[in-house]
Amino acid sequence: MRTDSALPTTLDPLAGRRVLVGISGSIAAVKLPTVVSALVKRGAEVRCVLTPSAAALVSPVALASLSRHRCYLDADQWSHTAARPLHVELAEWADLVLLAPLSATTLGRWVHGLGDTLLASLLLATEAPVLAAAAMNTAMWGSPGVAANWEALKTFERVLPLGPAAGLLACDREGTGRMAEPSLLLLALESLASWGWRRDWGGRRLLVTAGPTREWLDPARCISNPSTGQMGVMLAQAARLRGAQVDLVHGPLQLDPSWLEGITAHPIDTGAELQEVLLDLQPQADAIAMAAAVADHRPAQRLEHKLEKAQLEAALAEGWEPVPDLLAALVRQRRGAQPILGFAAQSGDVLSQARAKFNRKGCDLLFANPIDKPGAGFGSASNEGWLLGPGDACTPIEPMGKLPLGHVLLSALGQLLP
């Protein structure tokens, strides 16, 4: 199982990018060496800038070693041997800026245009997209000054703000203030590289399904499939990073749990459970993406006790029933303009099968992908296929990572919103 969102180099939006990592004074700074190391492994060029408080928490020597380049501190900002100011050089060098953790102090400096440190000056000078991941004590995060500064930051162009999560903080307090985990930082940075900072889904609510369902014969045996849920989760995170409120209804996932941060997750197991949650959530959704791999049939009767091997053959020969067609049901019962995206995981003649399914289901868009092709099936980090749409539209989708593909599908879905 891949939990670092690693992709083949040719498909990775971060490969070859110049990433400047700005680290300010929060205990969450100790997580940044992991991020720097991962960026280098993915083929990015990395430079690190630390505030004095950050340098007391994480070793500049370690960051220099991991990034394969010197680490910059406040003392390096001005030099009589430098032809140009360091903060300008670094600001112009960067393709992307990762500001993590973003402390209350650095947030205040940035929002109010203060350039009294190397990192603060760099933030004012850069024209590169910035991913800003906040981290601080719960009371600090809830203070009126920080809240006002955070709201102001959300209006900045080229900035993708990533608010903190709830959990146990280093101060032993439970609450909101924990910086996003390294795997989620990398995911958001990949989104910034492939899509940008635009929050065009702001004020919208998206309903997404992901992962497999399981239909149980007895407590030990079920019918399911090898879906990991990554495609649906990547689409959900793409929408969340573009400003949407996201409800994710998912079966058992084989993914990094941090990838669910920032979205409202509704775990389910069976097709019947999925149907019940969808019926409850559909009326509030502006659009729906049905990426879950739903089992097609289930035993007519679920047995309460595990069967012996000798009993299994007879039980399998007994009654089976189809799982209700959830996608078609959503299409039938929607009210008003609610665009729906379906998915078709096919083998063999994928396109003709997908066209038949598209016509049968009645959804607005259908993404078809070949599960029998390496790098495009269940559990892969990348995907490819065809996007079917209104008026016999058929758009080939070249191989790409599932997060960039999520953005492609989200943009197509967004074009159908009223």
C-alpha positions in Angstrom: 0.0 0.0 0.0 1.4 3.4 -1.0 0.7 6.1 1.6 3.0 8.9 0.3 1.1 9.6 -2.9 4.3 8.6 -4.8 3.9 8.6 -8.5 6.1 7.6 -11.4 8.4 10.6 -12.1 6.9 11.4 -15.5 3.4 11.7 -13.9 4.4 13.5 -10.8 3.5 17.3 -10.8 6.2 17.9 -8.2 9.0 16.4 -10.2 11.4 19.0 -11.4 9.7 21.8 -9.5 11.7 24.3 -7.4 10.0 24.2 -4.0 10.9 26.7 -1.3 10.0 25.4 2.2 9.5 28.2 4.8 9.4 27.0 8.4 8.2 29.2 11.3 8.1 28.8 15.0 5.7 26.0 16.0 6.5 22.6 17.5 5.0 21.1 14.3 8.3 22.2 12.6 9.7 18.8 13.7 7.6 17.2 11.0 9.1 19.2 8.1 12.3 17.0 7.6 9.9 14.2 6.5 8.3 16.5 4.0 11.7 17.8 2.7 13.0 14.3 2.3 9.8 13.2 0.4 10.0 16.2 -2.0 13.6 15.4 -2.9 12.8 11.7 -3.5 10.0 12.9 -5.9 12.5 14.9 -7.9 11.9 18.4 -6.6 14.6 20.9 -6.0 14.3 22.1 -2.4 15.5 25.2 -0.4 14.7 25.7 3.2 14.3 29.0 5.1 13.9 29.0 8.9 12.8 31.7 11.4 14.9 31.9 14.5 12.2 30.1 16.5 12.0 27.4 14.0 15.8 26.9 14.1 15.5 26.2 17.8 13.0 23.4 17.1 14.4 21.6 14.0 18.1 21.3 12.9 19.2 23.5 10.0 22.0 20.9 9.5 19.5 18.1 9.1 17.4 20.1 6.6 20.5 21.0 4.6 21.4 17.4 4.4 17.9 16.2 3.4 17.5 19.0 0.8 21.0 18.6 -0.6 21.4 22.4 -0.2 22.3 24.9 2.4 19.6 26.0 4.9 18.9 29.8 5.1 18.6 31.7 8.4 18.0 35.3 9.3 21.7 35.9 9.6 22.1 35.1 5.9 19.7 37.8 4.6 22.2 40.6 4.1 25.8 40.2 2.9 28.3 42.6 1.3 29.3 39.8 -1.1 25.8 39.3 -2.5 24.9 41.2 -5.7 21.1 40.9 -4.9 19.1 40.6 -1.7 18.7 37.0 -0.7 15.0 37.2 -0.1 14.5 38.5 -3.7 16.7 35.8 -5.1 14.8 33.0 -3.3 11.4 34.5 -4.1 12.2 34.6 -7.8 13.8 31.1 -7.7 10.8 29.3 -6.3 8.1 27.7 -8.5 6.1 26.8 -5.3 6.3 27.9 -1.7 5.4 25.6 1.2 4.9 27.6 4.4 4.6 25.0 7.2 4.0 25.4 10.0 2.5 28.9 9.7 2.7 30.4 13.2 0.5 33.2 14.5 3.5 35.5 14.4 4.5 34.8 10.8 0.8 35.0 9.8 0.5 38.5 11.4 3.7 39.7 9.7 2.6 38.5 6.3 -1.0 39.8 6.5 0.2 43.2 7.7 3.0 43.6 5.2 5.9 43.4 7.6 9.3 42.3 6.2 11.5 42.3 9.3 12.8 38.7 8.8 14.2 36.7 5.9 11.0 34.6 5.7 8.7 37.6 6.1 10.5 39.5 3.4 10.4 36.5 1.1 6.7 36.1 1.5 6.1 39.7 0.5 8.5 39.4 -2.5 7.4 36.1 -4.0 4.9 35.8 -6.9 4.9 32.0 -6.7 1.8 30.1 -5.4 2.0 29.5 -1.7 0.6 26.6 0.4 0.2 28.0 3.9 -0.5 25.3 6.6 -1.3 26.9 10.0 -0.4 25.3 13.3 -0.7 26.7 16.9 -2.3 26.3 20.3 -6.1 26.1 20.2 -6.7 29.3 22.2 -4.3 31.1 19.9 -6.1 29.8 16.8 -9.4 31.0 18.2 -8.3 34.4 19.2 -9.9 37.3 17.4 -6.6 38.7 16.0 -5.5 35.4 14.5 -9.0 34.7 13.2 -9.1 38.1 11.4 -5.6 37.6 10.0 -6.5 34.1 8.7 -9.7 35.5 7.0 -7.5 38.2 5.4 -5.0 35.6 4.2 -7.8 33.7 2.4 -8.3 36.8 0.2 -4.7 36.8 -1.0 -4.1 35.8 -4.6 -1.8 32.8 -5.3 -2.3 31.5 -1.7 -3.8 28.1 -0.8 -4.6 28.3 3.0 -4.7 24.9 4.8 -6.3 25.3 8.2 -5.3 23.1 11.1 -7.0 19.9 12.2 -8.4 18.9 15.5 -6.6 16.5 17.8 -4.2 16.3 20.7 -1.7 19.2 20.6 1.9 19.3 21.9 0.6 21.5 24.8 -1.6 18.4 25.8 -4.7 20.2 24.9 -7.4 18.7 22.7 -8.7 21.0 20.0 -8.1 22.6 16.6 -4.6 23.7 15.9 -2.7 20.6 14.7 -0.8 21.1 11.4 -1.8 18.9 8.6 0.2 15.7 8.4 3.2 15.5 6.0 1.3 13.2 3.6 -1.5 15.7 3.4 0.9 18.6 2.9 2.4 16.7 0.0 -1.0 16.1 -1.4 -2.0 19.8 -1.2 1.3 20.9 -2.7 0.7 18.4 -5.6 -2.7 20.0 -6.0 -1.1 23.5 -6.1 1.3 22.3 -8.7 -1.3 20.7 -10.9 -4.3 23.0 -10.5 -3.2 26.2 -8.7 -4.7 28.1 -5.9 -8.1 29.0 -7.4 -11.1 28.1 -5.1 -13.8 28.0 -7.8 -15.9 25.5 -5.8 -16.4 27.9 -2.9 -19.9 27.8 -1.5 -20.6 24.5 -3.3 -21.3 21.1 -1.7 -20.1 17.9 -3.4 -21.2 14.4 -2.6 -18.5 11.7 -3.4 -18.5 8.0 -3.0 -15.3 6.0 -2.8 -13.9 2.5 -2.1 -15.5 -0.9 -2.3 -18.6 -2.3 -0.7 -18.8 -5.7 0.9 -21.7 -8.1 0.8 -21.5 -10.8 3.5 -22.3 -14.5 3.1 -21.4 -15.2 6.7 -19.3 -13.4 9.3 -16.1 -14.7 7.6 -16.8 -14.4 3.9 -17.9 -11.6 1.6 -18.1 -10.5 -2.0 -16.0 -7.4 -2.7 -13.4 -6.0 -5.0 -9.8 -4.6 -4.8 -10.7 -0.9 -4.9 -8.6 1.1 -2.5 -10.8 4.2 -2.7 -7.9 6.4 -3.9 -9.7 7.8 -6.9 -12.7 9.0 -5.0 -10.7 10.3 -2.1 -8.4 12.3 -4.5 -11.5 13.8 -6.2 -12.9 14.7 -2.8 -9.6 16.4 -1.7 -9.4 18.2 -5.0 -12.8 19.6 -4.4 -12.0 20.5 -0.8 -8.8 22.3 -1.8 -10.9 24.2 -4.4 -13.2 25.5 -1.7 -16.1 22.9 -1.7 -17.8 21.4 1.3 -17.4 17.7 0.7 -19.3 14.7 2.0 -17.3 11.5 1.3 -19.3 8.2 1.7 -16.7 5.4 1.6 -16.3 1.7 2.1 -13.2 0.1 3.6 -10.2 2.2 2.5 -6.6 1.2 2.1 -5.2 4.8 2.2 -3.4 7.2 4.5 -6.0 8.3 7.1 -4.7 11.9 6.9 -6.1 12.1 3.3 -9.6 12.4 4.9 -8.8 15.6 6.8 -10.9 18.6 5.9 -13.8 16.5 4.4 -16.8 15.0 6.2 -16.4 11.2 6.0 -19.4 8.8 6.2 -18.0 5.2 6.5 -20.2 2.4 5.2 -19.7 -1.3 4.5 -22.5 -2.7 2.4 -24.5 -1.5 -0.6 -27.6 -1.1 1.6 -25.7 1.2 4.0 -24.4 3.2 1.0 -27.9 3.5 -0.4 -29.2 4.8 3.0 -26.6 7.5 3.4 -26.9 8.6 -0.3 -30.6 9.1 0.1 -30.0 11.2 3.2 -27.3 13.4 1.6 -28.4 13.8 -2.0 -30.9 16.7 -1.4 -28.1 18.9 0.1 -25.6 18.3 -2.7 -24.9 20.6 -5.6 -23.2 17.8 -7.5 -22.4 14.1 -7.1 -19.4 11.9 -8.1 -20.0 8.1 -7.8 -16.5 6.7 -7.7 -17.3 3.8 -5.3 -16.9 0.2 -6.6 -20.2 -1.3 -5.5 -20.6 -5.0 -5.4 -23.2 -6.2 -8.0 -24.8 -9.0 -6.1 -25.4 -10.1 -2.5 -26.7 -13.2 -0.8 -30.4 -13.2 -0.4 -29.8 -14.2 3.2 -26.9 -13.3 5.4 -25.9 -16.1 7.7 -25.2 -15.4 11.3 -22.6 -18.2 11.9 -19.5 -19.1 9.9 -20.1 -22.0 7.5 -18.0 -25.1 7.5 -16.2 -25.8 4.3 -18.5 -28.7 3.6 -21.5 -26.4 3.8 -20.1 -23.6 1.7 -20.8 -25.1 -1.8 -24.5 -25.5 -1.0 -24.7 -22.0 0.5 -23.1 -20.5 -2.6 -25.7 -22.3 -4.8 -28.6 -20.7 -2.9 -30.4 -17.5 -3.7 -28.6 -14.3 -4.7 -30.1 -10.9 -5.5 -28.8 -7.9 -7.3 -27.6 -4.8 -5.3 -29.8 -1.9 -6.3 -28.5 0.3 -9.1 -27.5 3.3 -6.9 -26.2 5.6 -9.7 -29.4 5.2 -11.8 -31.5 5.8 -8.7 -29.7 9.0 -7.9 -30.3 10.2 -11.5 -34.0 9.4 -11.2 -34.7 11.1 -7.9 -32.6 14.2 -8.2 -34.5 17.5 -8.2 -33.4 20.4 -10.4 -29.9 20.8 -11.9 -27.7 18.4 -9.9 -24.9 17.1 -12.2 -23.9 13.5 -11.6 -20.6 11.9 -12.5 -20.4 8.1 -12.8 -17.5 5.8 -13.1 -17.0 2.7 -15.2 -14.1 0.4 -14.4 -14.0 -2.0 -17.4 -11.7 -4.5 -19.1 -11.5 -5.5 -22.8 -13.5 -3.1 -25.1 -13.7 -0.4 -22.5 -15.2 2.4 -24.6 -18.1 0.5 -26.1 -19.1 -0.9 -22.7 -18.8 2.5 -21.2 -21.0 4.1 -23.8 -23.7 1.5 -23.2 -23.5 2.1 -19.4 -23.6 5.9 -19.9 -26.8 5.6 -22.0 -28.3 3.1 -19.5 -27.6 5.1 -16.3 -28.6 8.5 -17.5 -25.8 10.4 -15.7 -24.3 13.6 -17.0 -20.7 12.5 -17.2 -19.1 9.1 -17.1 -15.4 8.4 -16.6 -14.3 5.0 -18.0 -10.9 3.5 -17.2 -9.3 0.2 -18.2 -8.7 -1.9 -15.1 -6.7 -4.5 -17.1 -4.0 -2.0 -18.1 -1.0 -1.5 -15.9 -1.0 1.8 -14.0 -4.7 2.4 -14.6 -6.6 -0.2 -12.5 -7.5 -0.7 -8.8 -4.8 0.3 -6.4 -2.6 2.2 -8.9 -1.4 5.7 -8.2 -2.3 6.9 -11.7 -5.2 6.5 -14.0 -6.3 7.0 -17.6 -9.4 6.5 -19.8 -12.2 8.4 -21.4 -14.7 11.0 -20.2 -18.1 10.7 -21.8 -20.4 13.7 -21.7 -23.5 15.4 -23.2 -24.0 15.2 -27.0 -21.8 12.1 -27.6 -18.8 14.0 -26.2 -15.8 11.6 -25.6 -12.6 13.1 -24.3 -9.5 10.9 -24.0 -7.7 11.2 -20.7 -4.0 10.6 -20.9 -2.2 8.8 -18.0 -1.9 11.1 -14.9 -1.9 10.9 -11.2 -5.3 10.4 -9.5 -5.2 13.9 -7.8 -4.6 15.8 -11.1 -7.3 13.5 -12.7 -9.6 14.5 -9.9 -9.1 18.1 -10.8 -9.9 17.3 -14.5 -13.1 15.6 -13.6 -14.1 18.3 -11.1 -13.6 21.0 -13.7 -15.9 19.1 -16.1 -18.5 18.6 -13.4 -18.3 22.2 -12.5 -19.1 23.3 -16.0 -22.5 21.7 -15.6 -23.4 23.5 -12.4 -26.1 26.2 -12.7 
